[in-house]
Each structure stands twice: as C-alpha cells, then as structure tokens.
Amino acid sequence: MIDGGYVWNGQTFTSLSPIARQITGSRWNGPRFFGLRDEVT
C-alpha cells in the first residue's frame, strides 16, 4: 500500500478490484477478494 493506492507486481493501482482481476482473470470486489469485507449471508 502506498499513499493513494496499491502496488502489485510492480504496477500501481488506485483500488484493489483491478488487482483481484489480474490475479483471478475475472471480476471481483477487491476488498471482498482480499478478505477485507464480510461475505453477505
């Protein structure tokens, strides 16, 4: 995490969702993917 964003694999992102998409190849809610939000029950 950096001021104003996140760094993953040498790239800077303003949100977690594009990082989750690069990891999985599909669309994800970034905070949910990284376990920062509870699952909806």
N, C-alpha and C positions, 0 to 999 in steps of 0.2 A: 504494500500500500504506500502510495506517495501522496503528497498534497494535491488534492483534486482528482485522484484517480487510482488506478491499479496497474501494476506491471506484471505481465506474464509472458514468459518465453521471449523476453527482450522487446516486447511491444507494450505501449501504454494504452489503457482503456479508461473511459470515463465511468463505466459501470461494469458490474460483474456478469451481466447477461451475455455479452459477446464472448467473454472468456469461456463461459459454460458451453456456448455454441461451438466454439473451436475445439473444446475437449471432446464433446459428445457427437458433434455433427448434426445435432437437432436443436430446436428452440427450447430453451429452459428459462425459467425465472432464476436469475443469477443468485440472489440471496437464498432461495429455497434449495438450489443445487448445492451450494456450499454449506448448507445446514444452519443458516442464519435466521431462518423463519420456520415456525412450526408448520407441520402439514395440516391441511384443512380436513376436519373429520366430519 
